[in-house]
Amino acid sequence: MSLLPQHKFKTILIGIAFSPNLKNNIYEAMRMVDFFDAQLILVHVGVKTKEKIDKIDTLLSRFPNHKEQVTTIWQEGDPVNVIINAAKDNHVDLIMLGALQREQFFKFYVGSIARKITRKASCSVLLLIKPSENSVPCKHIVVNGLKDKKTEETIATSFGVAQNLGTQKITVVEEISQQEVHFTVQDDESLRKNFLRKEQLSRKEDLRVQDILKQIPETLKNNITIKTQSIFGKRGYSIGHYARVVGADLLIMNAPKRTSLWDRIFPHDLEYILSELPTDVLIVR
């Protein structure tokens, strides 16, 4: 049985503010409209004025072929609630958000608008750390391969996204908790056992991921170099570090579980990614 991605990203929403990044954010969104042949909803949380309308119209005039695919919503209120509700009301498949690459602990504790939307959204979320006016190729995608019921769909989605973006390489990273090794290295013998245990776990995880990859249709794997990589360490932190080290253009992760205040103070899994974004991050729901 073939494993097909369920996420088509036919309706995309981006929250816009009249900041220095407005042009770059809109240009990134319009490129996504082109890549995915999608409808785009621009949401501005604030007062609607002629000056703002003119500014958006001027930016959109650069994309005359997609004029009928763009809708703008103007609404005052709490930014998180407005964007979440707009996404639900318009059956949005993907929310795009600009995000700070690094935030102070206090901001992390309180939760930025991007973080809150990421946690509450009922659809996929794309966090952009460096939106660009000019198109930057997405050459390398890193996707989580951890053992989870959501992972098959996330990996399948990564191949669908790669084909749309023209990505040349996908690395599936299997994060293995250091606790699974169970050995304290004290001498040569314990070092050997530690090494053998890691090799055993790596082979086991690789076989599991290879079984998933076999289910991906060949048409989705065309022209893509596929690599698997096992890494040991804290989940979330390890894959984020790996994505940064290899210079990935996009990191694709399973959606987080609903988190509590305790999780936000002492982060784990995806919260490590959100605390210091290594690259653009797509969270798949």
GUMAR-92641 format. One line per 4 residues: number of its first residue (from 1); their letters; for each residue x, y, z of N, C-alpha, C, CB. Coordinates in steps of 0.02 Angstrom, whole numbers, plus 50000, padded with zeros to 5 digits. Glycine has a CB too. Layout:
<recs>
NUM = A = X Y Z X Y Z X Y Z X Y Z; ...
</recs>
This chain:
<recs>
1 = MSLL = 50042 49940 50000 50000 50000 50000 50044 50062 50000 49952 50000 50061; 50029 50110 49956 50068 50171 49952 50047 50220 50006 50060 50204 49884; 50097 50256 50031 50085 50306 50083 50084 50374 50050 50139 50303 50139; 50025 50403 50042 50018 50468 50008 50009 50523 50059 49960 50466 49959
5 = PQHK = 50039 50582 50045 50028 50639 50091 49956 50663 50089 50075 50696 50073; 49928 50676 50147 49859 50700 50152 49856 50776 50150 49826 50674 50215; 49912 50809 50160 49913 50882 50166 49929 50912 50098 49965 50905 50218; 49880 50945 50068 49888 50974 50001 49902 51049 50003 49827 50960 49960
9 = FKTI = 49891 51081 50061 49902 51153 50068 49867 51192 50013 49978 51168 50067; 49802 51181 50006 49763 51216 49955 49741 51285 49978 49703 51174 49937; 49737 51295 50044 49720 51361 50070 49771 51380 50122 49647 51362 50100; 49806 51435 50111 49860 51458 50154 49841 51525 50185 49926 51464 50114
13 = LIGI = 49856 51533 50248 49843 51597 50283 49909 51624 50309 49792 51587 50341; 49918 51689 50302 49977 51721 50332 49954 51783 50371 50029 51739 50278; 49978 51787 50433 49964 51847 50472 50014 51901 50453 49968 51832 50548; 49989 51961 50438 50033 52015 50417 50029 52074 50464 50016 52037 50345
17 = AFSP = 50086 52104 50476 50090 52166 50514 50128 52216 50471 50127 52155 50584; 50115 52280 50482 50148 52331 50440 50215 52349 50471 50103 52394 50433; 50260 52298 50465 50327 52303 50493 50376 52303 50435 50342 52244 50543; 50441 52310 50449 50490 52308 50395 50490 52242 50355 50559 52319 50423
21 = NLKN = 50462 52189 50384 50461 52124 50350 50398 52113 50308 50467 52069 50400; 50355 52163 50304 50291 52154 50268 50302 52131 50196 50251 52220 50268; 50346 52165 50160 50358 52146 50090 50383 52075 50085 50408 52195 50058; 50433 52058 50125 50463 51991 50122 50412 51937 50139 50522 51986 50169
25 = NIYE = 50370 51950 50189 50320 51901 50209 50269 51889 50153 50284 51923 50273; 50247 51943 50122 50198 51936 50068 50230 51901 50008 50171 52005 50047; 50292 51917 49992 50325 51885 49936 50334 51810 49949 50393 51918 49923; 50352 51792 50010 50358 51721 50028 50291 51686 50020 50385 51712 50100
29 = AMRM = 50238 51719 50043 50171 51689 50039 50150 51680 49966 50121 51733 50076; 50164 51729 49925 50145 51724 49854 50183 51669 49818 50156 51791 49819; 50245 51658 49839 50283 51602 49809 50251 51536 49829 50357 51605 49831; 50227 51531 49891 50193 51470 49912 50128 51459 49873 50177 51473 49988
33 = VDFF = 50093 51514 49857 50033 51510 49815 50052 51480 49747 50001 51580 49805; 50108 51501 49721 50131 51476 49656 50153 51403 49661 50189 51519 49630; 50192 51386 49712 50217 51318 49720 50161 51267 49729 50264 51314 49779; 50109 51286 49767 50057 51238 49786 49990 51251 49750 50045 51240 49860
37 = DAQL = 49990 51301 49705 49928 51320 49670 49872 51329 49721 49909 51267 49616; 49886 51371 49771 49842 51378 49829 49805 51444 49829 49881 51370 49893; 49753 51447 49870 49720 51510 49887 49757 51540 49947 49644 51499 49902; 49762 51606 49948 49797 51640 50003 49751 51688 50039 49859 51678 49976
41 = ILVH = 49753 51685 50106 49715 51731 50147 49764 51772 50188 49665 51693 50194; 49763 51838 50177 49803 51884 50217 49761 51907 50276 49829 51944 50175; 49788 51902 50336 49751 51924 50396 49790 51979 50431 49737 51865 50444; 49759 52037 50436 49790 52091 50475 49747 52105 50536 49798 52156 50432
45 = VGVK = 49778 52099 50594 49743 52112 50656 49755 52185 50674 49767 52064 50714; 49706 52226 50658 49714 52298 50670 49663 52337 50629 49784 52320 50653; 49671 52402 50631 49624 52447 50597 49637 52447 50522 49631 52519 50625; 49583 52445 50484 49587 52448 50411 49588 52521 50390 49527 52410 50378
49 = TKEK = 49640 52542 50354 49646 52610 50330 49662 52610 50256 49700 52649 50370; 49650 52666 50223 49665 52672 50151 49740 52664 50139 49640 52740 50123; 49780 52692 50183 49852 52687 50176 49876 52614 50177 49887 52727 50231; 49848 52575 50223 49867 52504 50227 49843 52465 50166 49838 52473 50291
53 = IDKI = 49781 52479 50144 49754 52446 50084 49798 52459 50024 49682 52469 50070; 49817 52523 50015 49859 52542 49958 49927 52507 49961 49869 52618 49957; 49954 52500 50021 50020 52469 50028 50016 52395 50008 50046 52476 50100; 49964 52360 50031 49957 52290 50013 49943 52282 49938 49900 52258 50053
57 = DTLL = 49900 52324 49911 49884 52321 49839 49947 52331 49797 49831 52373 49820; 49990 52377 49819 50053 52390 49783 50098 52328 49783 50090 52450 49814; 50103 52295 49840 50145 52235 49845 50116 52178 49804 50153 52214 49918; 50050 52170 49806 50017 52116 49768 50017 52128 49693 49946 52107 49792
61 = SRFP = 50026 52191 49673 50026 52207 49601 50085 52174 49566 50029 52283 49591; 50135 52152 49605 50192 52117 49575 50173 52046 49554 50250 52114 49626; 50113 52024 49573 50091 51955 49558 50022 51957 49524 50089 51912 49623; 50016 51988 49467 49951 51997 49434 49917 51931 49416 49960 52039 49373
65 = NHKE = 49955 51879 49403 49926 51815 49383 49890 51780 49440 49979 51770 49355; 49902 51801 49502 49873 51768 49560 49823 51813 49597 49928 51746 49608; 49800 51865 49564 49756 51914 49596 49692 51881 49623 49737 51968 49548; 49663 51835 49585 49600 51803 49605 49610 51751 49661 49568 51769 49545
69 = QVTT = 49672 51737 49678 49686 51686 49729 49698 51716 49798 49745 51644 49709; 49693 51782 49804 49710 51816 49866 49650 51851 49896 49767 51866 49855; 49639 51841 49961 49586 51875 49999 49618 51906 50061 49529 51825 50020; 49595 51965 50079 49622 51999 50139 49567 52006 50191 49650 52069 50120
73 = IWQE = 49584 51987 50253 49538 51994 50309 49566 52047 50357 49528 51926 50347; 49523 52095 50375 49543 52147 50423 49500 52138 50485 49534 52219 50392; 49532 52131 50542 49494 52122 50603 49535 52144 50664 49474 52048 50611; 49502 52178 50709 49534 52199 50771 49522 52145 50824 49507 52268 50794
77 = GDPV = 49566 52141 50873 49558 52093 50927 49625 52063 50947 49510 52038 50906; 49621 52008 50984 49681 51972 51005 49710 51936 50945 49665 51922 51063; 49774 51948 50928 49804 51919 50868 49798 51843 50865 49876 51938 50864; 49810 51809 50920 49807 51736 50920 49737 51712 50904 49830 51708 50988
81 = NVII = 49688 51739 50939 49619 51717 50929 49594 51733 50858 49573 51750 50980; 49612 51793 50833 49590 51813 50766 49618 51764 50714 49612 51885 50750; 49682 51749 50718 49714 51706 50668 49688 51634 50673 49790 51707 50676; 49683 51609 50735 49658 51541 50745 49586 51534 50718 49660 51522 50820
85 = NAAK = 49543 51583 50734 49474 51580 50712 49468 51588 50637 49432 51634 50747; 49509 51632 50608 49508 51642 50535 49529 51578 50500 49554 51700 50515; 49578 51543 50528 49600 51480 50499 49545 51427 50501 49663 51454 50536; 49509 51424 50556 49455 51375 50562 49397 51392 50515 49430 51372 50634
89 = DNHV = 49377 51456 50515 49320 51478 50475 49331 51469 50400 49304 51550 50489; 49394 51474 50379 49409 51470 50308 49441 51403 50288 49456 51527 50289; 49438 51354 50332 49464 51287 50319 49536 51289 50292 49418 51251 50268; 49577 51326 50328 49647 51336 50307 49688 51272 50319 49678 51395 50346
93 = DLIM = 49732 51257 50272 49776 51198 50277 49843 51215 50306 49785 51167 50209; 49865 51278 50299 49931 51298 50321 49931 51371 50344 49983 51288 50265; 49957 51383 50404 49967 51451 50429 50041 51467 50423 49943 51458 50504; 50057 51524 50392 50126 51547 50388 50136 51604 50438 50143 51571 50315
97 = LGAL = 50192 51601 50473 50207 51652 50524 50281 51670 50523 50185 51628 50594; 50295 51735 50530 50363 51756 50542 50379 51741 50614 50374 51831 50524; 50442 51724 50630 50460 51708 50699 50530 51732 50715 50455 51631 50711; 50540 51754 50777 50607 51773 50798 50649 51710 50804 50604 51812 50865
101 = QREQ = 50713 51714 50780 50755 51654 50782 50775 51637 50853 50817 51665 50738; 50781 51686 50896 50799 51672 50966 50760 51720 51010 50875 51679 50977; 50734 51694 51065 50697 51736 51112 50725 51729 51182 50622 51717 51110; 50720 51781 51221 50742 51778 51290 50696 51732 51329 50744 51848 51321
105 = FFKF = 50721 51707 51385 50682 51660 51425 50615 51689 51446 50722 51639 51487; 50614 51753 51462 50551 51783 51484 50499 51779 51429 50562 51856 51506; 50520 51795 51368 50473 51791 51311 50452 51719 51299 50505 51821 51248; 50498 51673 51308 50481 51603 51298 50430 51581 51350 50544 51559 51303
109 = YVGS = 50439 51603 51412 50393 51585 51466 50323 51612 51452 50419 51612 51533; 50320 51675 51432 50255 51706 51418 50225 51677 51354 50262 51782 51412; 50267 51667 51305 50243 51639 51242 50229 51693 51191 50180 51598 51253; 50269 51694 51137 50258 51743 51084 50194 51724 51045 50318 51746 51036
113 = IARK = 50172 51771 51004 50112 51758 50963 50122 51695 50920 50095 51819 50919; 50182 51690 50890 50196 51632 50847 50192 51567 50886 50265 51639 50814; 50219 51567 50946 50218 51506 50987 50146 51486 51005 50258 51516 51052; 50107 51535 51026 50039 51521 51048 49998 51494 50989 50006 51584 51076
117 = ITRK = 50007 51524 50931 49970 51499 50872 49993 51429 50854 49980 51547 50812; 50059 51416 50858 50085 51350 50844 50054 51297 50889 50161 51349 50852; 50045 51313 50952 50017 51265 50999 49942 51255 50990 50031 51288 51071; 49906 51308 50969 49833 51305 50966 49806 51288 50897 49805 51371 50988
121 = ASCS = 49846 51296 50846 49820 51287 50777 49795 51216 50766 49875 51303 50727; 49743 51210 50726 49716 51144 50708 49740 51123 50639 49639 51145 50710; 49785 51163 50609 49813 51146 50543 49889 51150 50548 49785 51193 50487; 49923 51137 50494 49996 51141 50492 50018 51214 50498 50023 51109 50428
125 = VLLL = 50079 51223 50523 50106 51291 50533 50177 51293 50505 50106 51310 50609; 50192 51346 50466 50259 51357 50440 50288 51419 50473 50257 51365 50362; 50343 51411 50509 50377 51466 50542 50436 51488 50500 50400 51446 50614; 50437 51552 50481 50490 51579 50439 50536 51622 50481 50460 51620 50380
129 = IKPS = 50601 51606 50481 50647 51646 50522 50679 51703 50481 50701 51602 50551; 50684 51693 50415 50716 51744 50374 50678 51751 50308 50790 51727 50361; 50616 51777 50311 50579 51787 50248 50618 51832 50200 50509 51816 50261; 50617 51814 50136 50658 51849 50088 50617 51877 50030 50712 51803 50061
133 = ENSV = 50637 51935 50006 50604 51964 49946 50619 51921 49885 50628 52037 49935; 50681 51896 49881 50701 51854 49825 50694 51780 49843 50773 51870 49804; 50679 51740 49793 50670 51669 49804 50736 51635 49823 50641 51636 49741; 50734 51598 49878 50792 51559 49901 50775 51485 49894 50811 51577 49975
137 = PCKH = 50811 51447 49853 50794 51376 49842 50796 51336 49907 50842 51345 49792; 50749 51291 49914 50748 51244 49970 50782 51180 49946 50674 51230 49996; 50846 51174 49960 50885 51118 49934 50885 51056 49978 50956 51140 49923; 50876 51067 50044 50884 51011 50090 50831 51014 50145 50954 51010 50121
141 = IVVN = 50791 50962 50150 50740 50957 50203 50761 50904 50252 50670 50940 50173; 50758 50920 50317 50767 50871 50370 50698 50859 50401 50819 50896 50424; 50681 50795 50409 50615 50777 50436 50623 50727 50493 50568 50748 50380; 50583 50735 50545 50589 50688 50601 50564 50618 50582 50550 50714 50662
145 = GLKD = 50600 50568 50608 50581 50498 50595 50569 50461 50660 50635 50463 50556; 50553 50499 50713 50544 50466 50778 50485 50419 50778 50535 50519 50833; 50487 50371 50824 50435 50320 50827 50372 50351 50858 50458 50259 50869; 50324 50366 50815 50262 50399 50835 50210 50385 50782 50274 50477 50846
149 = KKTE = 50147 50383 50802 50094 50367 50755 50085 50421 50702 50028 50357 50792; 50110 50481 50714 50104 50536 50666 50160 50536 50614 50103 50602 50702; 50213 50499 50627 50274 50506 50588 50266 50485 50515 50329 50466 50619; 50229 50431 50502 50220 50410 50433 50191 50465 50390 50175 50348 50429
153 = ETIA = 50139 50498 50416 50107 50552 50378 50154 50612 50371 50042 50575 50412; 50193 50626 50422 50241 50682 50419 50294 50669 50366 50273 50694 50487; 50320 50608 50364 50370 50592 50313 50340 50595 50243 50400 50522 50326; 50280 50568 50235 50246 50571 50170 50236 50643 50148 50178 50534 50173
157 = TSFG = 50215 50685 50195 50205 50756 50180 50270 50789 50159 50175 50792 50241; 50325 50770 50191 50389 50801 50173 50407 50788 50100 50445 50774 50219; 50389 50729 50074 50403 50715 50004 50357 50755 49958 50396 50640 49990; 50294 50763 49978 50249 50805 49939 50274 50877 49937 50179 50802 49967
161 = VAQN = 50295 50903 49994 50322 50971 49998 50385 50977 49956 50336 50990 50071; 50429 50927 49960 50492 50929 49922 50479 50933 49847 50534 50867 49938; 50430 50895 49822 50415 50897 49751 50389 50966 49730 50363 50843 49733; 50347 50996 49773 50321 51063 49757 50375 51117 49758 50265 51081 49806
165 = LGTQ = 50423 51110 49804 50474 51161 49812 50536 51147 49769 50495 51166 49885; 50539 51089 49738 50598 51072 49698 50658 51054 49740 50615 51130 49653; 50646 51025 49798 50700 51006 49844 50739 50946 49818 50672 50992 49914; 50805 50948 49828 50848 50896 49800 50866 50841 49850 50911 50926 49773
169 = KITV = 50858 50854 49915 50881 50807 49965 50835 50806 50026 50952 50823 49987; 50821 50747 50052 50783 50738 50114 50823 50692 50160 50712 50709 50100; 50831 50715 50221 50862 50673 50272 50811 50658 50326 50925 50707 50303; 50798 50594 50338 50752 50573 50392 50794 50559 50453 50709 50510 50371
173 = VEEI = 50782 50597 50506 50823 50590 50567 50785 50551 50620 50843 50659 50594; 50817 50497 50643 50788 50456 50696 50821 50477 50761 50798 50379 50682; 50784 50512 50803 50811 50533 50868 50803 50476 50918 50775 50597 50894; 50857 50456 50949 50857 50402 50999 50879 50431 51066 50904 50343 50977
177 = SQQE = 50837 50422 51116 50853 50448 51182 50916 50415 51210 50795 50437 51230; 50960 50455 51238 51021 50429 51268 51006 50379 51323 51063 50487 51295; 50947 50386 51354 50928 50341 51408 50918 50270 51385 50864 50366 51441; 50906 50261 51320 50894 50194 51294 50958 50152 51291 50864 50197 51225
181 = VHFT = 51016 50185 51298 51080 50149 51296 51092 50113 51362 51138 50197 51281; 51076 50145 51419 51078 50113 51485 51147 50097 51512 51039 50049 51483; 51199 50120 51480 51266 50104 51503 51302 50167 51526 51306 50068 51449; 51336 50161 51583 51382 50213 51605 51452 50191 51585 51377 50226 51683
185 = VQDD = 51486 50231 51545 51552 50211 51519 51604 50223 51574 51569 50252 51455; 51633 50167 51598 51684 50170 51651 51750 50138 51631 51658 50137 51714; 51746 50091 51583 51807 50057 51560 51797 50035 51488 51823 49995 51606; 51847 49998 51462 51844 49977 51391 51784 49932 51378 51908 49941 51372
189 = ESLR = 51768 49888 51425 51713 49842 51414 51646 49878 51411 51712 49789 51470; 51635 49925 51457 51572 49962 51457 51568 50008 51395 51565 50004 51521; 51626 50032 51373 51628 50072 51312 51607 50030 51251 51698 50102 51301; 51632 49968 51249 51614 49922 51195 51540 49906 51195 51655 49857 51200
193 = KNFL = 51513 49893 51255 51441 49878 51261 51399 49938 51240 51424 49858 51332; 51422 49997 51259 51387 50058 51241 51385 50066 51165 51421 50119 51274; 51443 50054 51133 51447 50060 51060 51402 50009 51026 51520 50050 51037; 51403 49946 51050 51363 49894 51019 51288 49908 51028 51380 49826 51050
197 = RKEQ = 51270 49934 51087 51199 49950 51099 51176 50006 51052 51189 49972 51172; 51218 50055 51042 51200 50110 50997 51193 50085 50925 51253 50166 51000; 51239 50041 50905 51235 50012 50838 51170 49972 50830 51295 49967 50824; 51152 49934 50880 51091 49894 50878 51029 49939 50873 51086 49849 50940
201 = LSRK = 51026 49991 50913 50969 50037 50911 50966 50074 50845 50974 50087 50969; 51024 50093 50819 51026 50129 50755 51000 50086 50698 51097 50153 50739; 51020 50022 50697 50996 49976 50645 50921 49965 50650 51033 49908 50649; 50897 49957 50711 50826 49947 50723 50785 50006 50699 50812 49934 50797
205 = EDLR = 50807 50066 50716 50772 50126 50695 50775 50136 50620 50800 50187 50731; 50833 50120 50591 50841 50129 50519 50795 50082 50481 50914 50117 50499; 50788 50020 50504 50742 49972 50472 50670 49996 50475 50748 49903 50505; 50651 50025 50532 50583 50051 50540 50570 50108 50490 50572 50076 50612
209 = VQDI = 50619 50154 50484 50611 50210 50438 50613 50186 50365 50665 50262 50450; 50656 50138 50350 50659 50111 50281 50592 50080 50261 50715 50059 50275; 50558 50049 50308 50491 50020 50294 50442 50076 50276 50466 49981 50355; 50447 50133 50310 50404 50190 50293 50421 50217 50224 50411 50247 50346
213 = LKQI = 50485 50223 50209 50507 50251 50145 50485 50206 50087 50582 50260 50144; 50482 50141 50098 50460 50095 50045 50388 50108 50024 50468 50023 50067; 50349 50136 50071 50278 50149 50057 50266 50215 50019 50239 50150 50122; 50318 50256 50015 50312 50320 49979 50314 50305 49904 50369 50370 49999
217 = PETL = 50264 50329 49865 50265 50317 49793 50329 50342 49760 50204 50350 49760; 50352 50305 49711 50414 50323 49676 50409 50392 49643 50432 50270 49623; 50348 50411 49622 50340 50476 49590 50357 50533 49637 50269 50484 49564; 50346 50523 49702 50363 50574 49752 50437 50575 49769 50322 50564 49815
221 = KNNI = 50472 50520 49752 50543 50515 49769 50588 50533 49710 50560 50445 49792; 50558 50547 49652 50596 50563 49592 50641 50623 49604 50549 50577 49534; 50704 50618 49583 50753 50673 49585 50769 50696 49655 50727 50731 49545; 50756 50654 49705 50772 50672 49774 50822 50622 49803 50708 50675 49818
225 = TIKT = 50876 50646 49830 50924 50604 49866 50898 50594 49936 50995 50637 49866; 50892 50530 49957 50862 50514 50022 50916 50485 50068 50804 50464 50014; 50919 50513 50128 50967 50490 50178 50931 50479 50244 51025 50542 50187; 50954 50429 50283 50929 50420 50351 50987 50430 50399 50896 50349 50360
229 = QSIF = 50971 50456 50457 51024 50471 50506 50998 50460 50576 51049 50543 50498; 51032 50418 50615 51015 50408 50685 51058 50455 50728 51026 50334 50707; 51027 50489 50776 51064 50531 50822 51039 50518 50893 51055 50606 50804; 51085 50524 50941 51068 50512 51011 51067 50579 51048 51119 50464 51043
233 = GKRG = 51018 50586 51092 51015 50647 51133 50943 50664 51150 51047 50705 51096; 50932 50725 51173 50865 50747 51191 50823 50758 51128 50867 50812 51234; 50763 50730 51128 50720 50739 51070 50703 50812 51061 50656 50697 51078; 50702 50834 51000 50689 50904 50985 50754 50943 50983 50641 50934 51037
237 = YSIG = 50790 50943 51037 50854 50979 51040 50903 50949 50990 50883 50977 51111; 50907 50882 50988 50956 50848 50945 50943 50860 50871 50956 50774 50959; 50880 50854 50850 50865 50862 50779 50872 50935 50758 50793 50837 50763; 50856 50981 50804 50866 51052 50789 50939 51068 50779 50837 51095 50845
241 = HYAR = 50981 51040 50823 51053 51050 50816 51078 51020 50751 51090 51019 50877; 51054 50960 50735 51075 50927 50673 51056 50969 50612 51044 50857 50667; 50995 50994 50611 50972 51035 50554 51015 51096 50545 50899 51055 50563; 51036 51126 50601 51079 51185 50598 51148 51168 50571 51085 51217 50667
245 = VVGA = 51176 51113 50596 51244 51093 50577 51249 51076 50502 51267 51033 50619; 51198 51041 50476 51201 51021 50405 51175 51076 50359 51160 50958 50393; 51153 51132 50387 51129 51188 50346 51064 51173 50310 51181 51206 50297; 51018 51137 50342 50954 51122 50311 50915 51186 50298 50912 51074 50355
249 = DLLI = 50876 51186 50245 50834 51244 50228 50766 51240 50260 50827 51250 50152; 50744 51179 50277 50678 51170 50308 50680 51109 50354 50622 51162 50254; 50653 51117 50414 50646 51062 50461 50572 51046 50468 50678 51079 50531; 50553 50984 50457 50483 50964 50460 50474 50918 50520 50460 50929 50394
253 = MNAP = 50424 50935 50562 50413 50899 50625 50340 50880 50633 50436 50942 50685; 50328 50827 50673 50260 50812 50694 50233 50870 50735 50258 50746 50734; 50167 50879 50734 50136 50929 50776 50145 50911 50850 50060 50936 50760; 50152 50962 50893 50161 50948 50964 50097 50925 50996 50187 51010 51000
257 = KRTS = 50104 50890 51051 50046 50875 51092 50026 50939 51128 50060 50817 51143; 49965 50942 51152 49942 51001 51189 49986 51009 51250 49868 50995 51208; 50018 51067 51258 50066 51077 51311 50037 51117 51369 50127 51110 51286; 50064 51105 51427 50043 51141 51487 50093 51196 51504 50035 51092 51547
261 = LWDR = 50077 51236 51555 50122 51288 51578 50188 51256 51599 50091 51328 51636; 50185 51198 51631 50245 51164 51654 50291 51148 51595 50226 51099 51691; 50262 51127 51539 50302 51111 51480 50337 51173 51452 50258 51080 51426; 50304 51231 51459 50334 51291 51432 50390 51318 51476 50281 51344 51423
265 = IFPH = 50389 51301 51539 50443 51322 51583 50502 51274 51576 50419 51324 51657; 50487 51209 51572 50538 51159 51563 50524 51122 51498 50540 51108 51624; 50549 51149 51442 50530 51125 51376 50557 51056 51359 50554 51174 51324; 50522 51022 51313 50544 50958 51288 50520 50951 51216 50519 50899 51333
269 = DLEY = 50547 50901 51181 50527 50886 51112 50525 50949 51069 50458 50852 51112; 50467 50964 51040 50463 51020 50994 50475 51087 51027 50395 51021 50961; 50464 51091 51093 50476 51155 51128 50548 51177 51122 50456 51149 51201; 50595 51129 51117 50665 51148 51106 50673 51182 51038 50710 51086 51110
273 = ILSE = 50637 51156 50988 50640 51186 50922 50613 51257 50924 50601 51143 50871; 50556 51266 50958 50524 51331 50960 50565 51383 50999 50455 51325 50990; 50606 51360 51046 50644 51406 51087 50702 51438 51048 50671 51371 51148; 50728 51402 50998 50783 51429 50958 50780 51398 50889 50852 51416 50992
277 = LPTD = 50742 51428 50845 50729 51398 50779 50795 51391 50740 50678 51440 50740; 50812 51330 50718 50874 51320 50681 50869 51341 50608 50894 51247 50685; 50809 51341 50581 50796 51358 50511 50720 51367 50506 50822 51302 50461; 50694 51375 50446 50621 51375 50439 50594 51307 50462 50600 51390 50365
281 = VLIV = 50537 51308 50495 50510 51247 50524 50438 51238 50502 50515 51248 50601; 50422 51179 50475 50354 51161 50458 50329 51109 50508 50349 51133 50385; 50274 51126 50543 50245 51080 50592 50182 51051 50561 50230 51117 50660; 50181 50986 50552 50128 50952 50515 50073 50927 50561 50156 50895 50475
285 = R = 50011 50949 50547 49952 50921 50580 49908 50887 50528 49913 50977 50619
</recs>
